[in-house]
Amino acid sequence: MDRIRIVGGNQLNGVIPISGAKNAALPLMIAALLTDETLILDNVPRLADVALLQRILGNHGVDIMSAGKRPGDHEYQGQTLHISAANIIDTTAPYELVSKMRASFWVIAPLIARCREAKVSLPGGCAIGTRPVDLLIMALDKLGAKLAIDAGYVVASAPDGLTGAGIDFPKVTVSGTHVAMMAASLARGTTVITNAAREPEIADVADCLNKMGARISGAGTSRIVIEGVKKLHGARHQVLPDRIETGTYAMAVAMTGGDVLLTGARPELLQAALDVLIEAGTTITPTNEGIRVARNGAGISPVDVATAPFPGFPTDLQAQLMALMTRAKGTSHLTETIFENRFMHVQELARFGARIQLDGETATIEGIDKLRGAPVMATDLRASVSLVIAALAAEGETMVNRVYHLDRGFERLEDKLSACGATIERISG
Ligand code: UD1
């Protein structure tokens, strides 16, 4: 198993290119199941989760060609995938694959919409709370699918196709909104989703579906209207930049000090997080090429933040912000409102000497001057990168174990950071 070795203490200075968003690339790849024509996706990040989804789609008979590197391309420049679901040979998504990545459960939507049947294992994924799929099932049920749970599988059928309906989510859910939107694109009649998730990745997927011939309006707001169409066709779409990767590197710079340009990043995708960073003493400057992040001289100020659905502060940046606050000049409070149990990084951050107290869904962080490097363990995707942020500012050496969590969501992390002056290397095996 690979490990990452970091020697802390260096400032970050330079340029970090931001990759395509994992959380858009995954549903976009799944949307390819809705048509028998080819969907071309540009700027797809090279991540373990993307490779795993390629395998899962392959199991359904989907053909994926990844266009070769062009001269001058860096390995972390996004790849172009040509995805063809001309022949779906199997509508079952087995436990062995779905249990490795929660988002792969979402194949249930295009399969039921296009093939009128699907059998999909209940998901696994990051260990951050119970993460049920009841609202996804509710949405498909509203659209007229017959659903049953049998031996760990959701078995769905709609022999006469799906029918448009009103879907009112009792809780904002990204997964539920993706599933409802994809399924409703091929339903008969109109679907209105209320209390829809407003995350930019939802709007990106809607954009792509519209290029494929869908009729979706309102994506990006809490009310999405979908007029079902009979068939979707091929299209070409570029994955939007990863706002979580952007926020993560911005926090790394805030932690170490220095001056880094995050190229390709778009400030409107993470304004809430940028506002928090400004409050913490970071200078944020939007430029034509991306976002410039700097912290020179000034210390880190403490903040009080609660995670919330978009446009609020993202839960996917909570662990990173906590790492930053371990060195703030004062006491911070971070409240996690989206996922219960998303605090596995707390005990690992404590290994650096951080002072964090947990009380229900709120963590109180008492900033200290110096962290000390330590051997630590990555527990989930975002938690693991918070350990990297802590390590970059810690005195001495840190060894991050179980980095496969990092590889699921961060493209060539060690290259991007070492290019800006960090002492970081991957140790294979
Ligand atoms: C997506 C993101 C993940 C991010 C999360 C919240 C992807 C691949 N993953 O996850 O990185 O942290 O949004 O921004 O895009 N819930 C239910 N029943 C359901 C579905 C969800 O109760 O059927 C609950 C969840 O347990 C959670 C909340 O709703 O408490 C939000 O979950 P959701 O927005 O669906 O997250 P994901 O789509 O799984």
Residues whose N, C-alpha, C, O or C-beta is under 5 A from the ligand:
A	BS01	UD1	N23 A103 R131 P132 V133 D134 L135 L136 V172 T173 V174 S175 G176 T315 D316 I338 F339
